[in-house]
Amino acid sequence: MTSLQYPIGLYERVDQQTKKQLEAWIDELALIPQKYEEAVVPLTNDQLDTPYRPGGWTVRQLIHHVADSHLNAYLRFKLALTEETPHIRPYDQEAFASLPDSKASISLSLPLISSLHRRWVTLLREMTEEDFNAAYYHPADQQTVSLYDATGMYVWHSQHHLAHITELIKRNQWK
């Protein structure tokens, strides 16, 4: 079950902040929308409504979740860049995933992810190395998160959910 829930493993924080690592992460965030589209556009509605694991979200819910999560992430970055260690507002991801829009067509969230990532990457590419030291406070986790760490975490998050989808496709031999 762990390999189904965490197909790329748990997030591991990168301790040493380097420009090379940031550039690699930003490049990956730029590619993520295309990778999601390539994975899910060929799927049927029945396949989109298949959970990636027992008790897990459907592929459709995953796509909408990535849109929700990355919208929140983008705003957290902007808050951290314009305020002194702002307290962000956590949200109930399970509750979000059970709202009616989580059953909507993925054609609503895929363009949102694409546009959002273009905007986010534009921001990230213009940030200075010092800007990545800006941080926000996450009250649910009771920790301060630098934008450097948040960048790595959202790359992992993107890859994590993409792997949920691609591993499901492989297991079910849908391609």
Backbone bond lengths (Angstrom), bond angles and torsions (degrees), N, CA, C in turn:
res aa  C-N    CA-C-N  psi(-1)  N-CA   C-N-CA  omega(-1)  CA-C   N-CA-C  phi
1 M - - - 1.460 - - 1.528 110.68 -
2 T 1.331 117.81 -36.95 1.464 121.02 -178.93 1.518 111.08 -60.42
3 S 1.344 117.30 -40.39 1.460 119.44 179.84 1.530 110.88 -68.48
4 L 1.325 118.56 -27.77 1.452 120.90 175.58 1.527 110.94 -75.31
5 Q 1.323 116.00 -36.99 1.455 120.34 -177.89 1.530 111.18 -78.67
6 Y 1.324 117.27 -37.01 1.463 122.21 -178.45 1.533 109.67 -129.25
7 P 1.330 116.91 70.64 1.468 119.39 -174.03 1.523 114.50 -64.10
8 I 1.331 118.05 -21.37 1.471 119.93 176.85 1.523 110.84 -110.54
9 G 1.320 115.88 11.87 1.460 120.91 -178.58 1.522 111.52 86.76
10 L 1.313 114.75 173.75 1.461 120.90 177.94 1.524 109.84 -75.35
11 Y 1.319 115.81 156.60 1.458 120.30 177.55 1.523 109.59 -63.70
12 E 1.310 115.39 133.29 1.464 121.28 176.17 1.517 108.46 -120.47
13 R 1.314 115.16 118.20 1.456 121.98 -179.05 1.526 109.79 -63.79
14 V 1.338 115.90 139.84 1.463 122.00 175.87 1.523 106.95 -95.57
15 D 1.328 116.47 116.69 1.466 120.52 -174.26 1.525 114.35 -74.35
16 Q 1.309 117.29 -40.17 1.456 119.76 -175.31 1.520 110.30 -90.96
17 Q 1.320 116.04 117.39 1.449 121.83 -178.83 1.528 109.39 -81.47
18 T 1.348 116.03 120.59 1.463 120.08 178.24 1.524 109.93 -132.08
19 K 1.300 115.28 151.17 1.461 120.91 177.30 1.525 110.23 -65.19
20 K 1.324 116.84 -38.36 1.464 121.40 179.91 1.532 110.75 -60.99
21 Q 1.342 116.91 -42.98 1.466 120.92 179.03 1.520 110.31 -64.14
22 L 1.333 116.92 -44.15 1.463 120.68 178.70 1.526 111.23 -59.00
23 E 1.323 116.03 -45.86 1.462 119.93 180.00 1.522 111.28 -60.68
24 A 1.312 116.92 -40.67 1.472 120.69 178.40 1.526 110.33 -64.45
25 W 1.314 116.70 -43.79 1.463 120.12 178.95 1.528 111.17 -62.63
26 I 1.311 116.60 -45.30 1.469 120.76 -178.76 1.529 110.01 -63.31
27 D 1.323 116.46 -42.48 1.467 120.05 176.42 1.528 110.50 -58.72
28 E 1.326 117.14 -40.67 1.463 120.84 179.53 1.528 110.94 -66.60
29 L 1.325 117.62 -42.05 1.468 119.90 177.89 1.531 111.10 -62.20
30 A 1.332 116.69 -31.18 1.464 120.46 177.66 1.532 111.21 -68.48
31 L 1.325 117.44 -32.13 1.465 122.04 -176.86 1.528 113.89 -86.98
32 I 1.298 117.49 -19.50 1.469 122.03 -173.26 1.532 113.25 -54.38
33 P 1.331 119.89 -47.62 1.476 117.77 -177.90 1.528 112.70 -57.26
34 Q 1.311 117.39 -42.08 1.465 120.70 179.45 1.526 110.78 -64.46
35 K 1.325 117.25 -39.75 1.463 120.64 179.62 1.533 111.13 -63.52
36 Y 1.345 116.16 -40.96 1.464 119.47 177.61 1.526 110.50 -64.69
37 E 1.325 116.47 -46.01 1.466 119.78 -179.44 1.517 111.17 -60.11
38 E 1.321 117.21 -45.31 1.465 120.57 179.57 1.525 111.51 -60.45
39 A 1.320 116.14 -35.43 1.469 120.12 -178.61 1.518 112.67 -74.84
40 V 1.332 117.96 -40.90 1.467 119.09 -168.29 1.518 116.14 -104.99
41 V 1.319 119.15 -23.69 1.464 119.49 -177.04 1.530 112.13 -59.43
42 P 1.342 119.75 -37.90 1.478 118.76 179.14 1.531 114.58 -71.72
43 L 1.320 118.61 -9.74 1.464 120.59 -174.22 1.521 112.16 -76.45
44 T 1.332 115.29 148.69 1.460 121.81 175.97 1.530 109.12 -80.75
45 N 1.317 116.35 168.41 1.468 119.91 176.51 1.522 111.32 -60.04
46 D 1.335 117.27 -40.73 1.469 119.94 178.23 1.529 110.46 -61.61
47 Q 1.316 116.74 -41.03 1.462 119.88 178.58 1.527 110.78 -67.23
48 L 1.328 117.41 -40.78 1.472 121.05 178.33 1.526 111.28 -63.06
49 D 1.311 116.82 -27.09 1.468 121.36 -178.96 1.523 112.71 -94.61
50 T 1.318 116.47 15.41 1.461 122.18 177.29 1.531 109.36 -93.50
51 P 1.335 117.85 128.84 1.472 119.58 175.39 1.531 110.32 -66.57
52 Y 1.325 115.32 143.70 1.467 119.20 -179.83 1.530 111.91 -72.24
53 R 1.328 116.93 -17.51 1.467 123.06 175.77 1.519 106.99 -157.64
54 P 1.339 117.96 161.61 1.467 119.30 175.99 1.529 110.45 -57.13
55 G 1.318 116.24 127.80 1.460 121.22 -179.77 1.517 113.89 80.10
56 G 1.328 117.30 1.05 1.466 120.93 -178.74 1.516 111.96 -95.46
57 W 1.302 115.02 175.96 1.455 121.37 178.35 1.523 110.33 -72.69
58 T 1.311 115.15 158.62 1.461 120.46 173.82 1.527 108.77 -77.83
59 V 1.306 115.40 165.15 1.468 120.02 175.95 1.529 109.23 -57.19
60 R 1.312 117.15 -42.66 1.474 122.01 178.89 1.529 110.29 -58.13
61 Q 1.333 116.41 -47.20 1.467 120.10 179.34 1.533 111.09 -63.32
62 L 1.323 117.26 -37.29 1.463 120.53 178.05 1.522 111.08 -60.42
63 I 1.331 116.67 -44.53 1.467 120.18 -179.81 1.528 110.25 -61.86
64 H 1.318 116.81 -46.10 1.467 119.98 179.10 1.532 110.87 -66.44
65 H 1.325 117.02 -35.72 1.457 120.78 177.46 1.531 111.36 -63.19
66 V 1.317 117.34 -43.90 1.467 120.03 178.93 1.526 109.54 -60.12
67 A 1.318 117.71 -42.39 1.467 120.27 177.01 1.529 110.37 -60.24
68 D 1.329 117.51 -48.46 1.470 121.20 179.71 1.529 111.45 -60.56
69 S 1.315 115.35 -48.75 1.451 121.11 -175.92 1.521 111.64 -63.87
70 H 1.316 116.90 -43.53 1.455 119.86 -176.01 1.522 112.11 -76.40
71 L 1.336 117.18 -26.19 1.467 119.44 169.85 1.522 109.54 -61.87
72 N 1.323 115.72 -46.68 1.461 120.17 178.04 1.525 111.09 -61.70
73 A 1.307 116.92 -41.89 1.469 121.11 -179.44 1.521 110.79 -62.00
74 Y 1.315 116.46 -47.07 1.463 120.88 -179.62 1.534 110.48 -57.90
75 L 1.313 116.42 -44.97 1.462 119.93 178.97 1.530 111.44 -66.36
76 R 1.311 117.30 -35.66 1.466 120.39 176.98 1.529 110.57 -63.42
77 F 1.325 116.71 -39.25 1.465 120.39 177.01 1.523 109.92 -61.69
78 K 1.321 116.48 -46.82 1.464 120.19 -178.23 1.529 111.02 -64.60
79 L 1.316 116.70 -39.15 1.464 119.78 177.00 1.528 110.94 -63.59
80 A 1.311 116.90 -44.29 1.465 120.55 -179.03 1.525 111.77 -65.29
81 L 1.316 116.59 -30.27 1.464 120.13 179.55 1.528 113.08 -80.09
82 T 1.324 116.81 -16.61 1.466 119.70 -175.59 1.524 114.16 -117.79
83 E 1.318 117.14 -5.68 1.464 121.75 179.24 1.523 108.79 -134.57
84 E 1.294 116.16 161.02 1.467 121.27 178.91 1.525 109.88 -85.18
85 T 1.328 117.31 105.37 1.461 125.08 178.67 1.533 111.91 40.97
86 P 1.335 116.46 64.60 1.464 119.19 -179.13 1.523 111.94 -65.57
87 H 1.315 115.40 149.58 1.464 121.50 171.58 1.525 105.71 -82.98
88 I 1.322 116.87 121.13 1.458 119.48 179.14 1.515 109.00 -87.49
89 R 1.296 114.87 165.04 1.460 120.08 179.57 1.519 108.95 -102.15
90 P 1.330 116.97 113.70 1.473 119.32 174.32 1.529 109.70 -67.65
91 Y 1.310 115.85 164.38 1.462 120.46 176.75 1.520 108.22 -141.61
92 D 1.305 114.88 157.95 1.456 121.84 -177.56 1.535 108.71 -85.31
93 Q 1.321 116.17 99.71 1.461 121.33 -176.01 1.534 111.73 -62.48
94 E 1.304 117.31 -38.10 1.475 120.61 178.26 1.527 110.53 -62.83
95 A 1.331 116.19 -43.80 1.465 119.80 179.23 1.525 110.56 -64.89
96 F 1.337 117.11 -41.55 1.463 120.44 177.29 1.525 109.93 -58.63
97 A 1.343 116.20 -43.86 1.470 120.93 -176.43 1.529 112.52 -69.33
98 S 1.326 117.74 -13.04 1.460 119.90 179.19 1.531 112.18 -101.87
99 L 1.331 117.84 -0.47 1.462 120.46 177.32 1.537 110.28 -71.80
100 P 1.326 116.91 156.13 1.472 119.92 -175.84 1.530 114.73 -55.57
101 D 1.322 118.56 -32.99 1.465 118.89 -178.22 1.527 112.67 -69.22
102 S 1.327 117.42 -13.69 1.470 119.85 177.56 1.525 111.45 -74.31
103 K 1.336 116.14 -8.66 1.467 121.05 177.10 1.536 111.08 -103.33
104 A 1.323 116.19 0.67 1.465 121.15 -178.50 1.525 110.55 -72.13
105 S 1.301 114.75 170.45 1.462 120.82 177.61 1.528 110.19 -60.68
106 I 1.329 115.80 141.21 1.471 119.80 176.77 1.524 110.46 -67.06
107 S 1.345 116.55 -13.53 1.468 119.69 177.72 1.522 111.46 -66.14
108 L 1.325 117.70 -12.13 1.462 120.89 174.53 1.533 111.64 -83.33
109 S 1.314 117.32 -35.78 1.470 120.22 -175.90 1.515 114.36 -94.39
110 L 1.322 118.89 -29.93 1.474 119.21 -178.90 1.533 112.27 -60.56
111 P 1.344 119.21 -47.04 1.465 118.15 177.14 1.534 112.47 -65.78
112 L 1.326 116.07 -32.71 1.463 120.15 176.95 1.525 110.29 -63.21
113 I 1.315 117.06 -46.10 1.468 121.24 177.84 1.523 109.57 -60.42
114 S 1.308 116.69 -43.98 1.464 120.69 -178.69 1.528 111.55 -62.82
115 S 1.299 116.66 -50.19 1.461 120.93 -179.52 1.532 111.20 -64.67
116 L 1.310 115.05 -44.42 1.462 120.49 179.75 1.529 111.04 -60.36
117 H 1.321 116.72 -44.84 1.467 119.47 -179.45 1.531 111.32 -66.02
118 R 1.330 117.80 -36.07 1.468 119.59 176.68 1.526 109.71 -62.04
119 R 1.310 115.93 -43.19 1.464 120.38 179.81 1.529 110.99 -67.68
120 W 1.312 116.73 -44.41 1.463 122.63 -179.57 1.527 109.88 -62.01
121 V 1.320 116.79 -46.41 1.462 121.13 179.87 1.526 110.64 -63.93
122 T 1.324 117.38 -37.49 1.473 120.27 175.72 1.518 109.85 -58.92
123 L 1.314 116.56 -46.48 1.468 121.10 177.55 1.526 110.78 -61.11
124 L 1.325 116.74 -49.73 1.466 121.04 -176.49 1.523 112.12 -60.99
125 R 1.321 117.20 -39.70 1.472 120.44 -178.26 1.529 112.17 -68.24
126 E 1.319 116.88 -23.87 1.468 120.64 -179.78 1.532 112.63 -93.64
127 M 1.315 117.30 -8.39 1.465 119.99 179.67 1.529 110.13 -74.21
128 T 1.325 115.30 145.53 1.456 120.29 174.61 1.523 108.73 -82.73
129 E 1.325 115.37 164.51 1.471 118.35 176.40 1.524 110.25 -58.66
130 E 1.320 116.93 -35.06 1.466 120.54 178.31 1.525 111.42 -66.03
131 D 1.338 116.47 -36.02 1.474 119.94 178.33 1.525 111.66 -57.87
132 F 1.329 116.84 -32.00 1.463 119.95 -179.07 1.531 112.65 -72.05
133 N 1.340 116.52 -7.96 1.466 120.58 173.54 1.517 111.60 -84.30
134 A 1.335 117.18 -15.74 1.461 119.73 175.15 1.527 107.36 -58.26
135 A 1.325 115.87 155.02 1.459 118.84 -173.26 1.523 111.02 -147.68
136 Y 1.321 113.82 163.73 1.455 121.09 170.70 1.523 107.77 -127.42
137 Y 1.322 115.58 159.27 1.458 121.13 178.18 1.521 108.57 -103.62
138 H 1.334 115.25 127.42 1.468 121.60 179.64 1.527 107.80 -101.95
139 P 1.341 118.22 102.56 1.472 120.09 -174.33 1.521 114.42 -63.98
140 A 1.330 118.32 -32.49 1.466 119.44 -179.63 1.525 110.59 -66.98
141 D 1.330 116.59 -38.05 1.470 121.33 179.04 1.524 111.76 -89.94
142 Q 1.317 116.60 -10.52 1.464 123.80 -177.21 1.529 110.95 52.02
143 Q 1.344 114.68 49.69 1.452 118.40 177.23 1.524 110.99 -146.56
144 T 1.306 113.97 153.19 1.457 122.02 174.72 1.525 107.25 -91.84
145 V 1.317 116.38 131.64 1.463 122.38 -175.76 1.523 108.91 -118.48
146 S 1.330 116.90 119.25 1.462 119.83 176.25 1.522 108.81 -73.79
147 L 1.317 116.27 158.16 1.461 119.43 178.21 1.523 111.18 -68.42
148 Y 1.324 116.84 -25.57 1.467 120.04 173.09 1.532 109.02 -61.56
149 D 1.344 115.73 -52.15 1.465 120.00 -179.98 1.522 111.54 -63.66
150 A 1.321 116.59 -39.21 1.466 120.29 179.98 1.528 110.74 -64.23
151 T 1.322 117.38 -36.62 1.462 120.14 178.27 1.527 109.81 -61.23
152 G 1.313 116.69 -49.17 1.460 120.62 178.32 1.515 112.26 -61.53
153 M 1.329 115.79 -40.15 1.457 119.93 -178.80 1.530 111.55 -65.03
154 Y 1.335 117.54 -39.94 1.466 119.35 -179.21 1.519 112.62 -76.21
155 V 1.325 117.59 -25.29 1.467 119.05 170.39 1.527 107.99 -65.65
156 W 1.333 116.28 -47.55 1.466 119.55 177.34 1.529 109.66 -57.87
157 H 1.319 117.56 -46.12 1.463 122.13 -178.79 1.525 110.49 -57.09
158 S 1.315 116.45 -44.23 1.467 121.26 178.58 1.520 111.14 -61.38
159 Q 1.305 116.05 -47.84 1.464 121.53 -178.61 1.528 111.43 -68.30
160 H 1.314 116.30 -36.97 1.463 123.58 179.29 1.533 110.69 -58.06
161 H 1.325 116.81 -52.27 1.463 119.40 -178.19 1.524 111.97 -74.51
162 L 1.325 117.35 -32.01 1.458 119.31 174.56 1.530 109.48 -61.99
163 A 1.317 117.04 -41.11 1.470 120.66 178.51 1.521 111.07 -65.58
164 H 1.336 118.61 -35.28 1.464 119.90 174.32 1.528 109.49 -54.23
165 I 1.322 115.13 -45.25 1.462 120.74 -176.15 1.526 110.95 -72.22
166 T 1.316 117.42 -49.93 1.468 119.97 -175.20 1.524 111.84 -67.26
167 E 1.319 117.27 -34.20 1.467 119.89 177.39 1.525 110.94 -69.60
168 L 1.339 117.04 -37.19 1.464 120.74 175.62 1.529 109.77 -62.82
169 I 1.316 116.27 -43.51 1.472 120.88 179.33 1.537 109.54 -60.29
170 K 1.326 117.17 -44.31 1.467 120.90 179.24 1.526 111.28 -64.30
171 R 1.340 116.55 -47.76 1.467 120.36 -178.11 1.516 111.29 -59.25
172 N 1.324 116.41 -39.09 1.460 120.36 -177.46 1.522 113.18 -92.39
173 Q 1.299 116.34 2.16 1.467 122.55 178.87 1.518 112.35 50.27
174 W 1.341 115.25 50.95 1.455 120.83 -178.63 1.519 113.24 -82.85
175 K 1.317 117.54 -9.77 1.473 119.50 179.41 1.482 109.29 -125.91
